[in-house]
Amino acid sequence: MKIETQFDSNYRKVLVAARRARQLQNGSSALVHTQSTKACRIAQDEIEAGKISYVRKDVPVVKPLVDENGLPIIAS
């Protein structure tokens, strides 16, 4: 799994902002302090602050190993 914080195109940035705005409209709390009350503007502010990342789908997702306590095992 590869987590991206930089956007390779404006199209992807708009898609991520739209999805985050939808989450905000459904009750998620904002990750940054902003004067705006509009979900789209808050999502844009979060992206500009570097608080939003996304997972690239073209990279296969691998389920992490989990120990008996439910904690992920980090292999180095």
C-alpha positions, 0 to 999 in steps of 0.5 A: 500500500502506498500512501500519497500526499502529493497529487499527480494531477488536478483531477485527482486533487478534485476527486480527493477533495470531493470525497473529503467534503462528502465525509464532512457533510456526513458528520466528520470533524474538520482537521484544521481550523477554518473560518468557512462553514462550507464542506468543499472549502474546508476540504480544500483547506485540509489538503493545503495544510497537508492533512489529507492523503490517499491510497493509490489503487494501482498498488496492491493492498496487502493486509498487515499482520496482526498479533493476538492483541490486535496490534499490527506487526511492523516488519523492518 
